[in-house]
C-alpha cells in the first residue's frame, strides 16, 4: 500500500504568524493538488496534522481535486502529526549551548544564518543536550511512530494521503531506515516545502520508499523552498 506523506507548503517565515501559508505556499500546494489529482492514487483516507499550515495545505489540495472533477475523503485530524516546537528548541540552544557569536546573530532571517543555527539546535536536542524544551527528542519520536502506525493501519483500505511537517517526516524516515538520530537532522533540513515522501507498510512496520520529490514543481525551480 502507498502512504504519501506530504510536507506542508511554504509557511509565513519571518512574520508574526508562521503557522499559515504564504502566497507562494498556496501556489505550491495548488500545483501539488493538481498533480495528485492527475495520478491514479485513489486515496481511501486522508490524515492531516492539527496545525493551520497543515489544514491550509490540504485545503489547497482538495480545491485542486474539485477543480479536476475528483473528490477526496474528509480529512482525519491527528495532532501526533504536528511539528515539534522549533522556537522552543532554538531558544533552549541559544541559552544553554550557543556561543556569543551565534547568539548575536540569532535574530537574523538570513537562511545562511538560520540554517546552521537550526541544524546545531536540532542536533543538540537529538543528543538530549537541551534541558528547557517542552518535548524531549525521544518523546517526539514516540508520537511520530504512533502517527505512522495509525497511518499504516488506515492504509489497509487503500492508499493514504498524509499532510504533516518536515520534522515528523524526517523522523519517520530515520526510524524506517534504522539510522542514527543525526541523520534525521540532515533529512529534516533537506526536505522541501510541499514535497512528496512515500512509505509503505509491511509486516506492521513502515518502510521507506522515496524522499523529497517535487514532480509537481519540476517546471519551475523558483517554487522550490525549504522554509
N, CA, C and O of each residue as an XYZ file, in Angstrom:
908
protein
N       0.846     -1.186      0.000
C       0.000      0.000      0.000
C       0.883      1.238      0.000
O       2.005      1.207      0.506
N       0.384      2.310     -0.559
C       1.142      3.557     -0.640
C       0.685      4.512      0.453
O      -0.508      4.750      0.641
N       1.654      5.047      1.159
C       1.406      6.093      2.147
C       2.192      7.303      1.698
O       3.419      7.319      1.787
N       1.500      8.310      1.221
C       2.161      9.518      0.736
C       2.132     10.574      1.830
O       1.079     11.122      2.158
N       3.295     10.848      2.386
C       3.441     11.895      3.404
C       3.895     13.173      2.710
O       4.969     13.217      2.110
N       3.081     14.195      2.797
C       3.372     15.482      2.173
C       3.782     16.485      3.245
O       3.086     16.655      4.246
N       4.905     17.140      3.029
C       5.242     18.251      3.912
C       4.392     19.456      3.508
O       4.170     19.696      2.322
N       3.927     20.200      4.487
C       3.129     21.395      4.191
C       3.873     22.331      3.235
O       5.102     22.326      3.173
N       3.119     23.116      2.508
C       3.704     24.117      1.623
C       4.328     25.239      2.464
O       4.211     25.255      3.689
N       4.987     26.166      1.783
C       5.734     27.212      2.492
C       4.831     27.986      3.449
O       3.777     28.489      3.059
N       5.259     28.070      4.701
C       4.554     28.870      5.693
C       5.119     30.293      5.691
O       5.963     30.640      4.864
N       4.644     31.092      6.615
C       4.983     32.522      6.589
C       6.194     32.814      7.458
O       6.099     33.484      8.487
N       7.327     32.298      7.023
C       8.587     32.500      7.745
C       8.927     33.991      7.812
O       8.782     34.722      6.832
N       9.379     34.419      8.985
C       9.789     35.800      9.155
C       8.656     36.758      9.457
O       8.869     37.970      9.482
N       7.432     36.236      9.691
C       6.292     37.092     10.031
C       5.863     36.803     11.467
O       6.425     35.939     12.140
N       4.849     37.550     11.919
C       4.352     37.356     13.281
C       3.576     36.054     13.437
O       3.381     35.587     14.559
N       3.133     35.463     12.338
C       2.352     34.222     12.400
C       2.912     33.238     11.384
O       2.472     33.209     10.235
N       3.875     32.439     11.802
C       4.482     31.467     10.899
C       3.473     30.422     10.445
O       3.548     29.932      9.318
N       2.532     30.080     11.316
C       1.656     28.938     11.066
C       0.505     29.258     10.114
O      -0.661     29.037     10.442
N       0.833     29.764      8.967
C      -0.133     29.966      7.878
C       0.658     29.968      6.586
O       1.834     30.330      6.568
N       0.010     29.564      5.508
C       0.724     29.506      4.242
C       1.003     30.900      3.710
O       0.189     31.813      3.849
N       2.160     31.041      3.105
C       2.479     32.267      2.370
C       1.767     32.224      1.024
O       1.262     31.169      0.642
N       1.711     33.327      0.298
C       1.146     33.275     -1.056
C       1.839     32.237     -1.930
O       1.185     31.536     -2.702
N       3.164     32.138     -1.808
C       3.891     31.119     -2.563
C       3.477     29.726     -2.108
O       3.366     28.810     -2.923
N       3.249     29.567     -0.801
C       2.821     28.276     -0.283
C       1.500     27.824     -0.871
O       1.336     26.650     -1.203
N       0.553     28.746     -1.003
C      -0.733     28.395     -1.621
C      -0.524     27.950     -3.071
O      -1.190     27.029     -3.545
N       0.394     28.601     -3.764
C       0.697     28.210     -5.142
C       1.305     26.811     -5.184
O       0.903     25.980     -5.998
N       2.267     26.553     -4.311
C       2.898     25.225     -4.257
C       1.862     24.136     -3.989
O       1.841     23.108     -4.665
N       1.012     24.369     -3.006
C       0.020     23.363     -2.640
C      -1.006     23.156     -3.756
O      -1.482     22.041     -3.967
N      -1.341     24.226     -4.463
C      -2.260     24.084     -5.590
C      -1.672     23.225     -6.691
O      -2.357     22.368     -7.249
N      -0.404     23.452     -7.006
C       0.268     22.614     -8.009
C       0.315     21.158     -7.551
O       0.122     20.240     -8.349
N       0.573     20.957     -6.265
C       0.613     19.600     -5.736
C      -0.743     18.920     -5.901
O      -0.819     17.773     -6.342
N      -1.808     19.627     -5.548
C      -3.141     19.053     -5.685
C      -3.483     18.700     -7.122
O      -4.063     17.646     -7.385
N      -3.127     19.576     -8.051
C      -3.402     19.310     -9.463
C      -2.657     18.071     -9.937
O      -3.202     17.243    -10.666
N      -1.387     17.955     -9.507
C      -0.596     16.794     -9.916
C      -1.167     15.516     -9.313
O      -1.317     14.514    -10.013
N      -1.488     15.542     -8.020
C      -2.036     14.353     -7.369
C      -3.360     13.931     -7.997
O      -3.629     12.741     -8.159
N      -4.179     14.912     -8.348
C      -5.480     14.593     -8.943
C      -5.337     13.909    -10.293
O      -6.241     13.198    -10.731
N      -4.212     14.119    -10.949
C      -3.981     13.511    -12.258
C      -3.346     12.143    -12.195
O      -3.098     11.529    -13.233
N      -3.074     11.644    -10.982
C      -2.434     10.340    -10.798
C      -3.464      9.317    -10.304
O      -4.459      9.688     -9.679
N      -3.227      8.044    -10.581
C      -4.196      7.005    -10.180
C      -4.006      6.535     -8.738
O      -3.920      5.334     -8.482
N      -3.941      7.473     -7.800
C      -3.722      7.072     -6.416
C      -4.979      6.474     -5.787
O      -4.912      5.439     -5.123
N      -6.117      7.120     -5.993
C      -7.356      6.634     -5.403
C      -7.289      6.588     -3.887
O      -7.496      5.534     -3.285
N      -6.999      7.737     -3.260
C      -6.820      7.769     -1.813
C      -8.082      7.304     -1.083
O      -9.186      7.779     -1.347
N      -7.885      6.371     -0.166
C      -9.004      5.881      0.637
C      -9.147      6.660      1.936
O     -10.240      6.739      2.497
N      -8.055      7.234      2.416
C      -8.064      8.019      3.652
C      -7.153      9.223      3.488
O      -6.214      9.216      2.691
N      -7.456     10.261      4.265
C      -6.590     11.434      4.352
C      -6.387     11.736      5.832
O      -7.347     11.802      6.599
N      -5.139     11.917      6.222
C      -4.822     12.263      7.601
C      -4.009     13.564      7.594
O      -3.079     13.726      6.804
N      -4.374     14.465      8.472
C      -3.803     15.810      8.462
C      -3.432     16.214      9.881
O      -4.180     15.953     10.824
N      -2.284     16.845     10.029
C      -1.896     17.388     11.327
C      -2.856     18.481     11.767
O      -3.688     18.943     10.987
N      -2.730     18.889     13.028
C      -3.673     19.847     13.600
C      -3.209     21.292     13.497
O      -3.823     22.174     14.099
N      -2.149     21.557     12.754
C      -1.639     22.909     12.625
C      -2.285     23.612     11.421
O      -2.700     22.970     10.456
N      -2.356     24.931     11.505
C      -3.016     25.686     10.440
C      -2.361     25.441      9.086
O      -3.060     25.295      8.083
N      -1.033     25.394      9.038
C      -0.350     25.202      7.763
C      -0.641     23.825      7.163
O      -0.594     23.654      5.945
N      -0.941     22.841      8.021
C      -1.354     21.532      7.516
C      -2.748     21.621      6.889
O      -2.980     21.132      5.783
N      -3.656     22.248      7.609
C      -5.038     22.351      7.126
C      -5.102     23.155      5.831
O      -5.828     22.787      4.908
N      -4.347     24.250      5.757
C      -4.394     25.076      4.554
C      -3.763     24.354      3.371
O      -4.238     24.490      2.243
N      -2.708     23.595      3.608
C      -2.113     22.811      2.516
C      -3.122     21.812      1.987
O      -3.273     21.661      0.775
N      -3.821     21.123      2.896
C      -4.833     20.172      2.444
C      -5.970     20.881      1.722
O      -6.480     20.369      0.726
N      -6.371     22.045      2.204
C      -7.469     22.771      1.567
C      -7.119     23.116      0.122
O      -7.966     23.000     -0.764
N      -5.885     23.536     -0.121
C      -5.465     23.837     -1.489
C      -5.454     22.570     -2.344
O      -5.822     22.609     -3.518
N      -5.035     21.452     -1.761
C      -5.048     20.184     -2.489
C      -6.478     19.783     -2.825
O      -6.770     19.397     -3.957
N      -7.367     19.873     -1.843
C      -8.763     19.482     -2.075
C      -9.422     20.379     -3.118
O     -10.227     19.912     -3.924
N      -9.085     21.649     -3.102
C      -9.653     22.572     -4.088
C      -9.218     22.178     -5.497
O     -10.018     22.206     -6.432
N      -7.943     21.810     -5.640
C      -7.445     21.388     -6.947
C      -8.121     20.095     -7.403
O      -8.421     19.934     -8.585
N      -8.359     19.180     -6.471
C      -9.082     17.947     -6.807
C     -10.479     18.279     -7.310
O     -10.924     17.732     -8.319
N     -11.171     19.170     -6.612
C     -12.531     19.537     -7.019
C     -12.545     20.169     -8.400
O     -13.425     19.885     -9.213
N     -11.568     21.025     -8.662
C     -11.490     21.664     -9.977
C     -11.200     20.649    -11.082
O     -11.534     20.869    -12.246
N     -10.569     19.529    -10.697
C     -10.272     18.474    -11.672
C     -11.393     17.446    -11.765
O     -11.283     16.462    -12.496
N     -12.468     17.681    -11.022
C     -13.602     16.756    -11.062
C     -13.418     15.515    -10.204
O     -14.066     14.495    -10.439
N     -12.527     15.595     -9.195
C     -12.281     14.463     -8.314
C     -12.592     14.860     -6.869
O     -12.581     16.037     -6.508
N     -12.864     13.857     -6.074
C     -13.148     14.094     -4.656
C     -12.077     13.446     -3.801
O     -11.404     12.509     -4.228
N     -11.930     13.953     -2.600
C     -11.035     13.378     -1.606
C     -11.844     13.033     -0.359
O     -12.825     13.712     -0.057
N     -11.454     12.003      0.361
C     -12.134     11.717      1.632
C     -11.965     12.891      2.599
O     -10.992     13.641      2.517
N     -12.920     13.038      3.509
C     -12.769     14.055      4.543
C     -11.530     13.755      5.372
O     -11.258     12.592      5.672
N     -10.780     14.778      5.746
C      -9.537     14.531      6.487
C      -9.800     14.110      7.926
O     -10.753     14.559      8.564
N      -8.933     13.240      8.415
C      -8.929     12.856      9.818
C      -7.759     13.569     10.485
O      -6.607     13.367     10.102
N      -8.048     14.395     11.475
C      -7.010     15.189     12.124
C      -6.267     14.369     13.166
O      -6.871     13.603     13.917
N      -4.951     14.537     13.204
C      -4.110     13.808     14.156
C      -3.019     14.748     14.660
O      -2.089     15.077     13.923
N      -3.133     15.177     15.907
C      -2.155     16.097     16.477
C      -0.770     15.466     16.605
O       0.218     16.187     16.740
N      -0.679     14.145     16.566
C       0.638     13.497     16.596
C       1.441     13.791     15.333
O       2.652     13.571     15.307
N       0.786     14.281     14.295
C       1.462     14.669     13.057
C       2.001     16.097     13.118
O       2.604     16.572     12.156
N       1.789     16.781     14.240
C       2.265     18.161     14.370
C       3.783     18.225     14.476
O       4.433     17.304     14.973
N       4.323     19.327     13.999
C       5.759     19.568     14.088
C       6.171     19.805     15.538
O       5.359     20.226     16.361
N       7.437     19.533     15.841
C       7.967     19.909     17.151
C       8.103     21.427     17.218
O       8.019     22.107     16.195
N       8.308     21.942     18.390
C       8.375     23.391     18.611
C       9.775     23.904     18.278
O      10.661     23.913     19.133
N       9.966     24.330     17.026
C      11.273     24.847     16.608
C      11.728     26.001     17.495
O      12.886     26.073     17.908
N      10.785     26.905     17.777
C      11.146     28.084     18.550
C      11.693     27.730     19.910
O      12.684     28.309     20.354
N      11.051     26.773     20.585
C      11.499     26.375     21.915
C      12.865     25.697     21.856
O      13.705     25.916     22.729
N      13.089     24.881     20.839
C      14.379     24.201     20.697
C      15.488     25.220     20.448
O      16.563     25.135     21.042
N      15.222     26.181     19.570
C      16.230     27.195     19.270
C      16.514     28.061     20.501
O      17.670     28.367     20.794
N      15.463     28.452     21.215
C      15.674     29.287     22.414
C      16.515     28.545     23.449
O      17.427     29.117     24.047
N      16.202     27.275     23.653
C      16.974     26.492     24.622
C      18.428     26.374     24.182
O      19.343     26.467     25.000
N      18.630     26.169     22.889
C      20.002     26.048     22.379
C      20.775     27.351     22.575
O      21.925     27.331     23.015
N      20.154     28.471     22.254
C      20.843     29.758     22.370
C      21.227     30.052     23.820
O      22.291     30.614     24.080
N      20.372     29.678     24.753
C      20.651     29.934     26.165
C      21.661     28.939     26.726
O      22.553     29.313     27.487
N      21.517     27.683     26.350
C      22.269     26.628     27.025
C      23.556     26.202     26.312
O      24.486     25.714     26.954
N      23.615     26.386     24.967
C      24.731     25.791     24.234
C      25.462     26.733     23.282
O      26.648     26.533     23.019
N      24.789     27.747     22.763
C      25.369     28.571     21.701
C      26.470     29.484     22.227
O      26.489     29.868     23.396
N      27.394     29.820     21.314
C      28.432     30.779     21.685
C      27.915     32.197     21.477
O      26.809     32.394     20.976
N      28.713     33.171     21.862
C      28.287     34.566     21.816
C      28.004     35.021     20.388
O      27.066     35.785     20.157
N      28.805     34.559     19.429
C      28.603     34.954     18.036
C      27.272     34.457     17.511
O      26.562     35.191     16.823
N      26.926     33.219     17.829
C      25.653     32.673     17.385
C      24.486     33.424     18.021
O      23.495     33.716     17.351
N      24.599     33.732     19.295
C      23.525     34.476     19.961
C      23.360     35.865     19.366
O      22.240     36.366     19.263
N      24.470     36.495     18.971
C      24.409     37.840     18.399
C      23.693     37.847     17.056
O      23.081     38.848     16.683
N      23.764     36.743     16.332
C      23.151     36.665     15.007
C      21.788     35.989     15.011
O      21.197     35.778     13.951
N      21.289     35.651     16.178
C      20.093     34.817     16.289
C      18.838     35.463     15.713
O      17.924     34.756     15.288
N      18.778     36.782     15.692
C      17.571     37.453     15.200
C      17.533     37.584     13.686
O      16.550     38.073     13.131
N      18.584     37.157     13.021
C      18.644     37.266     11.563
C      17.633     36.325     10.916
O      17.375     35.232     11.419
N      17.063     36.765      9.790
C      16.186     35.917      8.987
C      16.904     35.419      7.739
O      16.287     34.830      6.852
N      18.204     35.656      7.677
C      19.014     35.208      6.550
C      19.160     33.686      6.609
O      19.667     33.163      7.601
N      18.724     32.955      5.560
C      18.834     31.490      5.580
C      20.253     30.986      5.830
O      20.436     29.907      6.393
N      21.265     31.763      5.413
C      22.642     31.319      5.628
C      23.017     31.356      7.102
O      23.971     30.698      7.517
N      22.280     32.113      7.890
C      22.480     32.152      9.330
C      21.533     31.184     10.026
O      21.931     30.444     10.926
N      20.277     31.198      9.596
C      19.251     30.376     10.239
C      19.536     28.890     10.045
O      19.364     28.101     10.974
N      19.973     28.499      8.835
C      20.212     27.089      8.555
C      21.204     26.442      9.515
O      20.861     25.452     10.160
N      22.433     26.975      9.632
C      23.393     26.386     10.570
C      22.926     26.423     12.027
O      23.178     25.492     12.791
N      22.242     27.508     12.402
C      21.754     27.608     13.773
C      20.696     26.536     14.045
O      20.707     25.890     15.093
N      19.790     26.359     13.093
C      18.745     25.359     13.256
C      19.335     23.959     13.316
O      18.904     23.129     14.116
N      20.327     23.702     12.462
C      20.973     22.386     12.473
C      21.613     22.118     13.837
O      21.417     21.052     14.420
N      22.373     23.082     14.337
C      23.050     22.900     15.621
C      22.050     22.707     16.755
O      22.269     21.895     17.654
N      20.949     23.460     16.708
C      19.950     23.368     17.766
C      19.251     22.008     17.751
O      19.097     21.378     18.797
N      18.828     21.554     16.568
C      18.123     20.267     16.496
C      19.063     19.119     16.846
O      18.652     18.156     17.494
N      20.319     19.217     16.423
C      21.274     18.161     16.742
C      21.504     18.082     18.259
O      21.569     16.990     18.823
N      21.626     19.231     18.905
C      21.784     19.233     20.359
C      20.558     18.631     21.032
O      20.681     17.897     22.013
N      19.384     18.938     20.508
C      18.128     18.363     21.027
C      18.118     16.847     20.840
O      17.747     16.104     21.748
N      18.535     16.392     19.638
C      18.566     14.957     19.351
C      19.546     14.219     20.253
O      19.349     13.042     20.554
N      20.590     14.896     20.681
C      21.587     14.287     21.581
C      21.180     14.421     23.047
O      21.924     14.025     23.944
N      19.993     14.984     23.280
C      19.470     15.184     24.639
C      20.378     16.099     25.445
O      20.608     15.874     26.633
N      20.895     17.140     24.786
C      21.784     18.094     25.444
C      21.059     19.365     25.880
O      21.673     20.253     26.472
N      19.756     19.462     25.592
C      18.983     20.642     25.957
C      18.011     20.284     27.073
O      17.363     19.238     27.029
N      17.913     21.148     28.062
C      17.047     20.871     29.204
C      15.683     21.540     29.108
O      14.662     20.903     29.366
N      15.657     22.808     28.741
C      14.412     23.572     28.794
C      13.649     23.475     27.467
O      13.515     24.461     26.744
N      13.162     22.294     27.167
C      12.358     22.065     25.967
C      11.045     21.407     26.380
O      11.026     20.615     27.322
N       9.941     21.725     25.687
C       8.634     21.169     26.076
C       8.462     19.708     25.699
O       7.561     19.040     26.204
N       9.314     19.207     24.817
C       9.185     17.831     24.349
C      10.581     17.265     24.104
O      11.342     17.809     23.304
N      10.915     16.186     24.786
C      12.214     15.567     24.571
C      12.242     14.870     23.212
O      11.202     14.517     22.656
N      13.441     14.683     22.697
C      13.618     14.017     21.401
C      12.956     12.634     21.381
O      12.281     12.284     20.413
N      13.145     11.861     22.432
C      12.574     10.519     22.475
C      11.047     10.557     22.499
O      10.388      9.719     21.883
N      10.499     11.526     23.208
C       9.040     11.655     23.269
C       8.494     12.029     21.896
O       7.471     11.499     21.462
N       9.175     12.937     21.222
C       8.800     13.297     19.854
C       8.817     12.061     18.964
O       7.891     11.838     18.184
N       9.864     11.266     19.083
C       9.962     10.056     18.275
C       8.841      9.083     18.550
O       8.354      8.419     17.635
N       8.425      8.990     19.804
C       7.338      8.069     20.158
C       6.015      8.498     19.533
O       5.266      7.665     19.022
N       5.728      9.799     19.573
C       4.447     10.222     18.986
C       4.479     10.150     17.464
O       3.456      9.881     16.835
N       5.650     10.390     16.866
C       5.779     10.251     15.418
C       5.558      8.794     15.010
O       4.858      8.507     14.038
N       6.163      7.886     15.764
C       5.972      6.460     15.476
C       4.505      6.076     15.617
O       3.992      5.273     14.838
N       3.837      6.642     16.602
C       2.411      6.368     16.803
C       1.589      6.872     15.616
O       0.691      6.180     15.137
N       1.901      8.078     15.148
C       1.189      8.625     13.985
C       1.435      7.778     12.748
O       0.521      7.543     11.957
N       2.679      7.316     12.580
C       2.995      6.468     11.441
C       2.259      5.153     11.487
O       1.791      4.664     10.459
N       2.149      4.565     12.683
C       1.452      3.289     12.825
C      -0.032      3.434     12.517
O      -0.628      2.552     11.898
N      -0.631      4.542     12.944
C      -2.050      4.770     12.669
C      -2.279      4.976     11.179
O      -3.258      4.479     10.622
N      -1.370      5.715     10.528
C      -1.487      5.909      9.080
C      -1.339      4.580      8.344
O      -2.057      4.310      7.382
N      -0.405      3.759      8.803
C      -0.197      2.455      8.173
C      -1.430      1.580      8.325
O      -1.817      0.877      7.391
N      -2.047      1.621      9.498
C      -3.263      0.834      9.720
C      -4.394      1.324      8.826
O      -5.172      0.529      8.299
N      -4.478      2.652      8.659
C      -5.506      3.210      7.772
C      -5.298      2.752      6.340
O      -6.245      2.667      5.559
N      -4.034      2.454      5.999
C      -3.709      2.041      4.640
C      -4.200      0.652      4.274
O      -4.071      0.235      3.123
N      -4.757     -0.064      5.226
C      -5.319     -1.374      4.902
C      -6.447     -1.263      3.880
O      -6.727     -2.206      3.140
N      -7.091     -0.092      3.852
C      -8.212      0.119      2.926
C      -7.780      0.703      1.589
O      -8.609      0.859      0.692
N      -6.491      1.031      1.436
C      -6.007      1.612      0.199
C      -5.030      2.738      0.478
O      -4.692      2.990      1.635
N      -4.570      3.422     -0.566
C      -3.573      4.490     -0.406
C      -4.041      5.596      0.537
O      -5.224      5.936      0.582
N      -3.099      6.143      1.281
C      -3.394      7.176      2.268
C      -2.562      8.416      1.969
O      -1.364      8.320      1.701
N      -3.201      9.574      2.017
C      -2.514     10.855      1.889
C      -2.382     11.448      3.285
O      -3.368     11.562      4.013
N      -1.161     11.824      3.656
C      -0.893     12.395      4.976
C      -0.228     13.758      4.791
O       0.763     13.872      4.071
N      -0.765     14.781      5.432
C      -0.165     16.116      5.383
C       0.421     16.422      6.757
O      -0.296     16.436      7.758
N       1.715     16.666      6.796
C       2.398     16.860      8.071
C       3.524     17.878      7.895
O       3.415     18.804      7.092
N       4.604     17.696      8.655
C       5.721     18.645      8.655
C       7.046     17.928      8.451
O       7.132     16.703      8.546
N       8.078     18.716      8.168
C       9.375     18.160      7.847
C      10.003     17.348      8.964
O      10.585     16.294      8.712
N       9.890     17.830     10.205
C      10.473     17.105     11.313
C       9.837     15.742     11.510
O      10.525     14.761     11.791
N       8.526     15.686     11.363
C       7.801     14.426     11.515
C       8.209     13.438     10.426
O       8.508     12.279     10.713
N       8.220     13.898      9.183
C       8.561     13.025      8.061
C      10.007     12.553      8.164
O      10.298     11.385      7.908
N      10.912     13.451      8.535
C      12.318     13.080      8.681
C      12.504     12.044      9.779
O      13.291     11.110      9.629
N      11.781     12.207     10.884
C      11.884     11.247     11.994
C      11.340      9.880     11.579
O      11.913      8.850     11.933
N      10.237      9.867     10.831
C       9.700      8.605     10.331
C      10.694      7.923      9.399
O      10.886      6.709      9.462
N      11.325      8.716      8.533
C      12.315      8.151      7.617
C      13.493      7.577      8.386
O      13.983      6.495      8.063
N      13.943      8.297      9.396
C      15.065      7.815     10.215
C      14.711      6.505     10.906
O      15.525      5.583     10.958
N      13.495      6.426     11.434
C      13.056      5.203     12.098
C      12.938      4.049     11.112
O      13.339      2.925     11.416
N      12.387      4.324      9.928
C      12.216      3.268      8.934
C      13.556      2.753      8.420
O      13.713      1.562      8.152
N      14.516      3.658      8.286
C      15.838      3.283      7.790
C      16.748      2.746      8.889
O      17.799      2.169      8.614
N      16.330      2.944     10.133
C      17.117      2.499     11.282
C      18.536      3.076     11.250
O      19.526      2.354     11.370
N      18.598      4.400     11.084
C      19.875      5.106     11.059
C      19.962      6.025     12.273
O      18.941      6.284     12.910
N      21.158      6.529     12.617
C      21.318      7.355     13.816
C      20.499      8.643     13.773
O      20.074      9.104     12.714
N      20.298      9.199     14.955
C      19.496     10.413     15.095
C      20.029     11.558     14.252
O      19.250     12.348     13.718
N      21.346     11.658     14.125
C      21.923     12.755     13.343
C      21.430     12.756     11.907
O      21.322     13.814     11.288
N      21.130     11.581     11.373
C      20.632     11.507     10.005
C      19.235     12.116      9.901
O      18.875     12.664      8.860
N      18.448     12.022     10.975
C      17.128     12.646     10.972
C      17.255     14.155     10.853
O      16.432     14.805     10.207
N      18.292     14.716     11.482
C      18.520     16.161     11.394
C      18.871     16.538      9.955
O      18.367     17.533      9.435
N      19.729     15.753      9.314
C      20.078     16.012      7.915
C      18.841     15.954      7.029
O      18.636     16.824      6.183
N      18.018     14.927      7.223
C      16.805     14.771      6.419
C      15.845     15.931      6.661
O      15.220     16.437      5.729
N      15.737     16.342      7.912
C      14.822     17.422      8.265
C      15.163     18.700      7.517
O      14.281     19.348      6.954
N      16.435     19.064      7.508
C      16.824     20.318      6.866
C      16.855     20.215      5.340
O      16.874     21.232      4.647
N      16.860     18.992      4.822
C      16.875     18.813      3.371
C      15.481     18.868      2.753
O      15.333     19.219      1.582
N      14.470     18.526      3.526
C      13.137     18.354      2.960
C      12.534     19.689      2.527
O      12.608     20.682      3.251
N      11.943     19.697      1.348
C      11.397     20.927      0.769
C       9.905     21.049      1.046
O       9.221     20.067      1.334
N       9.425     22.275      0.949
C       8.002     22.521      1.128
C       7.189     21.827      0.045
O       7.566     21.812     -1.127
N       6.071     21.257      0.461
C       5.120     20.596     -0.437
C       5.719     19.384     -1.143
O       5.240     18.983     -2.203
N       6.765     18.802     -0.559
C       7.385     17.626     -1.174
C       6.586     16.368     -0.858
O       5.848     16.310      0.126
N       6.752     15.358     -1.719
C       6.098     14.068     -1.567
C       7.118     13.062     -1.050
O       8.228     12.960     -1.573
N       6.729     12.322     -0.019
C       7.600     11.331      0.605
C       6.803     10.041      0.752
O       5.772     10.012      1.425
N       7.278      8.996      0.129
C       6.492      7.766      0.049
C       7.010      6.702      1.014
O       8.208      6.433      1.099
N       6.069      6.114      1.731
C       6.335      4.987      2.605
C       5.388      3.852      2.225
O       4.420      4.054      1.492
N       5.677      2.677      2.725
C       4.764      1.552      2.616
C       4.788      0.824      3.946
O       5.697      1.020      4.752
N       3.799     -0.009      4.173
C       3.732     -0.767      5.417
C       3.836     -2.249      5.102
O       3.056     -2.792      4.320
N       4.810     -2.889      5.724
C       4.973     -4.334      5.570
C       5.247     -4.947      6.936
O       6.109     -4.493      7.689
N       4.491     -5.982      7.225
C       4.657     -6.693      8.495
C       4.527     -5.744      9.684
O       5.235     -5.873     10.683
N       3.613     -4.796      9.554
C       3.337     -3.884     10.653
C       4.342     -2.774     10.840
O       4.259     -2.031     11.818
N       5.295     -2.640      9.928
C       6.307     -1.591     10.050
C       6.344     -0.727      8.794
O       6.101     -1.198      7.683
N       6.656      0.553      9.004
C       6.808      1.450      7.865
C       8.132      1.188      7.157
O       9.170      1.012      7.796
N       8.077      1.166      5.842
C       9.280      1.047      5.020
C       9.392      2.308      4.178
O       8.389      2.896      3.775
N      10.616      2.708      3.923
C      10.880      3.956      3.202
C      10.862      3.711      1.708
O      11.470      2.756      1.225
N      10.170      4.567      0.973
C      10.094      4.426     -0.473
C      10.858      5.507     -1.221
O      11.851      5.218     -1.889
N      10.406      6.740     -1.114
C      11.073      7.851     -1.799
C      11.000      9.088     -0.916
O      10.155      9.186     -0.026
N      11.894     10.025     -1.178
C      12.036     11.171     -0.287
C      12.134     12.470     -1.062
O      12.906     12.584     -2.014
N      11.333     13.464     -0.639
C      11.562     14.845     -1.042
C      11.376     15.084     -2.539
O      12.101     15.888     -3.124
N      10.424     14.404     -3.167
C      10.221     14.566     -4.608
C       9.259     15.717     -4.889
O       8.343     15.987     -4.111
N       9.486     16.386     -6.013
C       8.681     17.554     -6.404
C       8.274     17.470     -7.876
O       8.570     18.393     -8.635
N       7.608     16.402     -8.302
C       7.214     16.324     -9.714
C       6.260     17.433    -10.119
O       6.220     17.822    -11.287
N       5.501     17.938     -9.179
C       4.520     18.989     -9.443
C       5.153     20.369     -9.565
O       4.505     21.306    -10.032
N       6.403     20.505     -9.154
C       7.106     21.792     -9.251
C       8.324     21.715    -10.151
O       9.154     22.624    -10.171
N       8.427     20.616    -10.900
C       9.604     20.413    -11.752
C       9.721     21.469    -12.844
O      10.807     21.695    -13.378
N       8.610     22.112    -13.177
C       8.608     23.088    -14.272
C       9.219     24.428    -13.878
O       9.515     25.250    -14.745
N       9.414     24.662    -12.561
C       9.884     25.983    -12.140
C      10.605     25.870    -10.797
O       9.960     25.801     -9.750
N      11.919     25.851    -10.822
C      12.689     25.696     -9.592
C      12.559     26.897     -8.659
O      12.963     26.823     -7.498
N      12.008     27.989     -9.146
C      11.786     29.137     -8.270
C      10.725     28.824     -7.217
O      10.601     29.539     -6.222
N       9.966     27.759     -7.438
C       8.945     27.338     -6.479
C       9.496     26.392     -5.417
O       8.754     25.958     -4.537
N      10.774     26.068     -5.486
C      11.390     25.141     -4.536
C      11.884     25.916     -3.323
O      12.737     26.795     -3.453
N      11.369     25.607     -2.174
C      11.783     26.292     -0.943
C      11.953     25.265      0.181
O      11.380     24.176      0.154
N      12.759     25.658      1.161
C      12.928     24.827      2.357
C      12.167     25.396      3.552
O      11.669     24.642      4.388
N      12.076     26.719      3.634
C      11.302     27.367      4.686
C      11.031     28.803      4.296
O      10.389     29.537      5.047
